[in-house]
Amino acid sequence: MSKIRPKECQNVEFKSIWKDEYLKWICGFANAQGAVMYFGVDDDHEVVGLKDSKRLLEDIPNKVVNYMGLVVDVNLYEQGSLDYIEMVIEPSNVAISYKGKYYYRSGSTMQELNGVALQQFLLKKMGRSWDDITNERATLEDIDRNAIDYFLKKGIEAQRIPESERDASTKDVLESLGLLDDNGNLKNAAVLLFGKNPQKFFPSAVFKIGRFGKDEADLMFQDVIEGNIIQMADRVMEALQAKYLVSPVRFEGMQRYETLEIPKEAMREILYNALAHKDYAGPDIQMHVYNDHIELWNEGELPSGYDEKMLYGKHSSKPRNRNIANTMFKAGFIDTWGRGFIKIREGFEGAGMPMPKVENFCGGVQVSIERTKFVQMTNVGDNVGGDVGGQKVAKLAERQRKMLDLIKENPRMSANEMSEVLSVTQRTIERDLAAMQKQGIIIREGNAKSGRWVILQK
């Protein structure tokens, strides 16, 4: 047998025979990136021959035109005494159906599109996105003017909105952003970005944060962040700083500095990406905070052909939600040139931390961040000896054990409250807490007001 050299194409399929069910495949390829299909050729690229090849040369293109309105390039070739057919399917810029059903080739599978997936596919083929759809239930009364003012303030600070627009009316702002349809009705993006209660219309437009111990079954505490998404990144950052992340203390001379363990601006960029590119027809955005890493997941996979390497390099921006992305750009939150992950890379490199890992996972995008500074702070060995503040730790052991008992009962107990219970000065308690943190026995997550103590060693 003789082998053929197939044309270069993202998708190449080999079929030993022709069957009418392959019309679904042609439909799926046309709806995706196109393909080259060979009939009378096996998977090893060897020509096995095709019966009635001359008849099929006429029948196949006629069926493709009659069922799908597609014109495909069909060629008959001969190798030795064996005939085979080559079909070149170009990607279609309109949605193609076969017997009333829509198919799509994704990876190595052929999918029949239904429900939300079909809706999003049809919108994409029309050059629109889900956030561009008119929301029939919402009115201007559902828009929060405070969110509009916040957006204008940020946009003016970023020099992407002129100062003269600071007092623009709510309707004028929404209209200038393309968030109203031709009849003046709100689009989905307007409700999500500026709504008083977007969850009334989109229940999954929330951001869930959970602090976990050893595994996902070990949930310690959690927060659910709701409200409009133009301000959601701020609220998430406030929660992370107050309750979930640590801010190691360092001194330069007499000056005391607290720096968040994750580069703050890079973390914001990650949050803005999740909010801008989420598939809002899917479940909530979820952040899992563990001792050694953080996982952030949002529904909606990376654009076709994009991977982590491409994201951290030079690439074009392909927003899932064009109206949301445009508004966040005007506010100065994201860049339209695909530079977001470059900023993330620069932030983590500047902090001497590993790059976040980005991958498609369970129908969405997952970003994994190593908590290297937290691990360094807590991985100090099991010894509890040595001098602390000129005193032997052994002399403080009994009081420290009582403090640990208090922390077990109330992880949010302050140094002042401990001092009252134990009848010692607040300064003494603070010195003991600092000693136990240094020894890796406890650690403070979050800020002084809203944070909590976590016991690391028994």
C-alpha positions in Angstrom: 0.0 0.0 0.0 1.1 3.6 -0.6 0.9 6.4 1.9 -0.2 9.9 1.1 1.1 13.2 2.5 -1.9 15.1 3.9 -2.3 18.8 3.5 -1.2 20.8 6.5 -4.2 21.7 8.6 -5.2 22.0 12.2 -7.7 19.1 11.7 -7.1 16.2 9.4 -9.3 13.2 9.3 -8.9 9.8 7.6 -11.9 7.6 6.7 -11.6 4.3 5.0 -15.1 4.6 3.5 -17.8 7.2 3.1 -20.9 7.2 5.3 -23.7 9.8 5.3 -23.2 10.2 9.1 -19.9 12.0 8.2 -22.1 15.0 7.2 -22.3 15.8 10.9 -18.5 15.9 11.0 -18.5 18.3 8.0 -21.0 20.5 9.8 -18.9 20.4 13.0 -15.6 21.3 11.2 -17.3 24.1 9.3 -18.6 25.6 12.6 -15.1 25.3 14.1 -11.7 25.8 12.5 -12.3 23.8 9.3 -10.5 20.6 8.2 -9.3 18.3 5.5 -11.0 14.9 5.3 -9.7 12.0 3.3 -12.0 9.1 2.2 -10.5 5.8 1.1 -7.5 6.4 3.4 -6.9 4.7 6.7 -5.5 6.1 10.0 -2.0 5.2 8.9 -2.3 7.5 5.9 -2.4 4.4 3.6 -4.7 4.5 0.6 -7.1 1.6 0.8 -9.3 2.6 -2.1 -12.9 3.9 -2.4 -15.7 2.1 -4.1 -17.9 4.1 -6.5 -15.5 7.0 -6.2 -16.7 8.8 -9.3 -20.3 8.7 -8.1 -19.3 9.9 -4.6 -17.4 12.8 -6.3 -20.8 14.1 -7.3 -23.0 12.9 -4.4 -20.9 14.2 -1.6 -20.8 17.9 -2.6 -24.5 17.8 -3.6 -25.5 16.4 -0.1 -23.3 19.0 1.6 -25.0 21.8 -0.4 -28.5 20.5 0.0 -28.3 19.8 3.7 -26.1 22.6 4.9 -25.8 25.2 2.1 -22.0 24.7 2.2 -19.7 24.6 -0.8 -16.7 22.3 -0.1 -13.7 21.6 -2.3 -13.9 17.9 -3.3 -11.1 16.3 -5.3 -10.6 12.7 -6.7 -7.1 11.3 -6.7 -5.6 8.0 -7.8 -2.6 6.2 -6.2 -1.7 3.1 -8.1 -5.0 1.5 -9.0 -6.8 2.9 -5.9 -9.0 6.0 -5.8 -9.4 8.3 -2.8 -11.2 11.6 -2.2 -9.9 14.7 -0.5 -12.4 17.2 0.9 -11.3 20.7 2.1 -13.8 22.2 4.5 -13.3 25.9 5.2 -14.4 27.4 8.5 -17.8 29.2 8.1 -18.4 32.7 9.4 -22.1 31.9 9.9 -23.6 29.1 12.0 -24.2 25.8 10.0 -26.8 23.3 11.0 -27.4 19.7 9.7 -31.0 18.5 9.9 -31.8 21.3 12.3 -29.0 20.5 14.7 -25.7 22.3 15.3 -22.4 20.4 15.6 -19.0 21.6 16.7 -15.6 20.0 16.5 -13.7 20.5 19.8 -10.4 18.8 20.1 -10.9 15.2 19.1 -14.7 15.1 19.8 -17.7 16.1 17.8 -20.3 17.9 20.0 -24.0 18.5 19.4 -24.6 22.0 20.8 -27.7 22.6 23.0 -28.9 25.1 25.5 -26.4 27.7 26.8 -23.6 26.3 24.6 -25.7 26.7 21.5 -26.8 30.3 22.5 -23.2 31.4 23.0 -22.1 29.7 19.8 -24.8 31.5 17.8 -24.0 34.9 19.4 -20.3 34.4 18.6 -21.1 33.7 15.0 -23.1 36.9 14.9 -20.2 38.8 16.3 -21.9 39.3 19.7 -21.3 38.1 23.2 -23.7 37.1 26.0 -23.2 40.4 27.9 -24.5 42.2 24.8 -28.0 40.6 25.1 -30.9 42.9 26.2 -32.1 42.2 29.7 -35.9 42.4 29.4 -36.5 42.7 33.2 -34.1 45.3 34.3 -34.6 49.1 34.2 -32.6 52.2 35.1 -34.0 51.9 38.6 -31.9 48.8 39.0 -28.6 50.7 38.4 -26.6 51.9 41.4 -25.5 55.5 40.9 -22.7 55.0 43.4 -21.2 52.3 41.1 -21.4 54.8 38.2 -19.6 57.4 40.2 -16.9 54.9 41.2 -16.4 54.0 37.6 -16.1 57.6 36.5 -13.7 58.4 39.3 -11.4 55.5 38.3 -11.6 56.2 34.6 -10.7 59.8 35.1 -7.8 58.9 37.4 -6.6 56.4 34.6 -7.0 59.2 32.0 -9.3 57.1 30.0 -12.3 59.2 30.6 -12.3 63.1 30.3 -12.8 65.1 33.5 -15.8 66.8 31.9 -17.7 63.5 32.2 -17.5 63.3 36.0 -21.1 64.5 36.4 -22.6 62.7 33.4 -26.1 61.2 33.9 -26.4 57.5 34.4 -28.2 57.0 31.1 -25.5 59.0 29.2 -22.7 56.9 30.8 -24.4 53.6 29.9 -25.1 54.8 26.4 -21.5 55.9 25.9 -20.4 52.5 27.0 -22.7 50.7 24.6 -24.7 49.2 27.4 -28.1 50.2 26.1 -29.8 48.6 23.1 -31.4 50.6 20.2 -34.6 51.1 22.3 -32.7 52.3 25.4 -33.1 49.0 27.3 -30.3 47.7 29.6 -28.0 45.0 28.3 -26.8 42.2 30.6 -23.4 43.9 31.0 -25.0 47.0 32.4 -26.8 45.0 35.2 -23.7 43.0 36.0 -21.3 46.0 36.1 -23.5 48.6 37.8 -26.6 46.9 39.2 -27.9 47.5 42.7 -28.5 43.7 43.0 -27.1 41.9 40.0 -27.7 38.5 41.8 -31.4 39.1 41.4 -31.0 38.6 37.7 -27.8 36.4 37.7 -27.6 34.3 40.8 -24.2 32.9 40.0 -22.6 36.4 39.7 -20.9 36.0 43.0 -17.3 35.4 44.2 -16.8 32.7 46.8 -13.7 32.5 49.0 -12.9 29.6 51.2 -10.0 28.9 53.7 -9.2 25.3 53.7 -6.9 23.1 55.8 -5.4 19.9 54.5 -7.9 19.4 51.7 -11.2 20.6 50.2 -13.2 18.7 52.8 -11.5 20.8 55.6 -13.3 24.1 55.2 -12.3 26.5 58.0 -14.3 29.6 57.1 -15.7 31.3 54.0 -17.0 34.5 52.4 -19.5 35.1 49.6 -18.8 38.5 47.8 -21.9 39.9 46.1 -22.9 43.1 44.4 -21.9 44.7 41.1 -18.7 43.4 39.4 -17.2 46.9 38.7 -16.4 47.1 42.5 -16.1 43.4 43.2 -12.3 43.2 42.9 -12.0 45.8 45.6 -14.3 43.9 47.9 -12.4 40.6 47.2 -9.1 42.3 47.9 -10.4 43.7 51.2 -11.6 40.3 52.3 -8.2 38.7 51.3 -6.2 41.3 53.2 -8.6 41.2 56.2 -9.0 37.4 56.7 -7.1 35.2 54.3 -3.6 36.4 53.5 -0.6 37.4 55.6 1.4 40.6 55.5 4.9 39.8 56.8 6.4 42.7 58.8 9.8 44.1 58.0 11.8 47.0 59.4 14.0 49.5 57.7 15.6 51.5 60.5 12.8 52.6 62.7 10.2 52.3 59.9 7.8 49.4 60.0 6.5 47.9 56.8 3.7 45.3 56.1 3.7 43.9 52.6 1.0 41.5 51.4 2.3 38.0 50.7 1.0 38.1 47.1 2.0 41.1 44.9 -1.1 43.3 45.3 -1.3 44.8 41.8 -0.7 41.4 40.2 -3.4 39.9 42.4 -5.8 42.6 41.3 -4.9 41.8 37.6 -5.8 38.2 38.2 -9.1 39.1 39.8 -10.0 41.5 37.0 -9.3 38.8 34.4 -11.5 36.3 36.2 -14.4 38.9 36.4 -14.0 40.2 32.8 -13.7 36.8 31.2 -16.1 34.6 33.3 -18.9 32.8 31.5 -21.8 34.3 33.6 -24.2 31.6 32.5 -22.1 29.2 34.6 -21.4 28.8 38.3 -19.7 31.2 40.7 -16.1 32.3 40.7 -14.4 30.2 43.4 -11.2 30.8 45.3 -9.7 28.1 47.5 -7.0 29.3 49.9 -4.8 26.5 51.3 -1.6 26.8 53.5 0.7 26.3 50.5 -1.2 27.6 47.5 -4.3 29.4 46.2 -6.6 28.2 43.5 -8.9 30.7 41.6 -11.4 29.2 39.2 -13.9 30.8 36.9 -16.2 29.2 34.3 -15.2 29.5 30.7 -12.1 28.1 29.1 -9.2 29.9 27.4 -9.7 31.0 23.8 -9.0 28.2 21.3 -5.3 27.8 20.7 -4.3 29.8 23.9 -2.3 28.3 26.7 -0.1 29.4 29.6 3.0 30.0 27.5 1.1 32.2 25.1 -0.6 34.2 27.9 2.7 35.1 29.5 4.1 36.1 26.1 2.9 38.5 23.5 -0.6 37.8 22.4 -3.8 39.5 21.3 -6.7 40.0 23.6 -9.8 37.9 22.9 -12.4 39.0 25.5 -15.3 36.6 26.2 -17.5 39.5 27.3 -16.7 42.5 25.1 -18.9 45.1 26.9 -17.6 44.1 30.3 -14.0 44.2 29.1 -14.5 47.5 27.4 -15.9 49.1 30.6 -13.1 47.7 32.7 -10.6 49.1 30.2 -12.2 52.5 30.5 -12.0 52.3 34.3 -8.2 51.6 34.0 -8.6 48.0 35.3 -7.5 45.9 32.3 -5.6 46.4 29.1 -7.0 45.7 25.6 -3.7 44.7 24.2 -3.3 41.4 25.9 -0.8 42.8 28.4 -2.6 41.6 31.6 -0.5 38.5 32.2 2.7 40.3 31.3 1.9 42.6 34.2 1.2 39.6 36.4 4.5 38.1 35.4 6.4 41.3 36.2 4.7 41.5 39.6 5.6 38.0 40.6 9.1 38.2 39.2 9.6 41.5 41.2 8.6 39.7 44.3 10.8 36.7 43.6 7.9 34.3 43.5 7.0 31.5 41.0 4.6 32.4 38.2 1.0 31.5 38.7 0.0 28.4 36.8 -2.8 28.9 34.3 -4.8 26.0 32.8 -8.1 24.9 31.5 -9.8 22.8 34.3 -13.4 21.4 34.5 -14.8 23.7 31.9 -13.1 26.8 33.2 -9.8 28.5 33.8 -7.9 27.8 37.0 -5.0 30.0 38.2 -2.8 28.4 40.9 -0.6 30.6 43.1 2.1 29.3 45.4 2.1 30.8 48.9 5.9 30.8 49.2 6.1 33.6 51.8 3.5 31.9 54.0 5.3 28.6 53.8 8.6 30.3 54.7 6.9 32.0 57.7 5.4 28.7 59.0 8.2 26.2 58.1 10.6 27.1 61.0 10.9 23.7 62.6 9.4 22.2 65.7 11.8 23.6 68.3 10.3 25.9 70.9 13.5 26.8 72.8 15.7 29.9 72.7 15.6 33.5 74.0 12.7 35.8 73.1 12.9 39.4 74.3 15.7 38.6 76.7 13.5 35.9 78.4 13.7 32.2 78.1 10.7 30.8 76.3 10.4 28.0 78.9 9.4 30.6 81.4 6.6 31.7 79.2 5.4 28.3 78.2 2.5 28.1 80.7 1.1 31.5 79.7 1.6 30.7 76.1 -0.4 27.5 76.5 -3.2 29.5 78.1 -3.1 31.9 75.2 -3.3 29.0 72.7 -6.4 27.7 74.6 -7.9 31.1 74.2 -7.1 31.2 70.5 -8.7 27.8 70.1 -11.9 29.1 71.7 -11.9 32.4 69.8 -9.4 32.7 66.9 -10.3 36.4 66.5 -9.4 37.3 70.1 -7.3 40.4 70.3 -4.1 41.0 72.4 -6.0 43.4 74.6 -8.8 40.8 75.3 -6.1 38.2 76.2 -4.4 40.6 78.5 -7.6 41.2 80.4 -8.4 37.4 80.7 -4.8 36.5 81.8 -4.3 39.7 84.0 -1.0 40.7 82.3 -0.1 43.8 80.3 -1.1 44.0 76.6 2.6 44.5 75.8 3.5 41.1 77.4 0.8 39.4 75.4 2.0 41.0 72.2 5.6 39.9 73.0 4.4 36.3 73.5 2.4 36.4 70.3 5.4 37.6 68.4 7.5 34.9 69.9 5.1 32.2 69.0 4.8 33.5 65.4 8.6 33.5 65.1 8.7 29.9 66.3 6.0 28.9 63.8 3.4 27.9 66.4 0.8 30.5 65.3 0.3 32.9 62.5 -1.9 35.9 62.0 -4.1 35.8 58.9 -5.6 39.1 57.8 -5.4 42.5 59.5 -5.4 43.4 63.2 -9.1 44.3 63.1 -10.7 41.6 61.0 -8.1 38.9 61.0 -7.7 35.7 63.0 -5.1 33.5 64.6 -4.2 30.1 63.1 -2.5 27.5 65.2 0.1 25.7 63.1 1.7 23.4 65.6 -0.1 21.3 68.3 
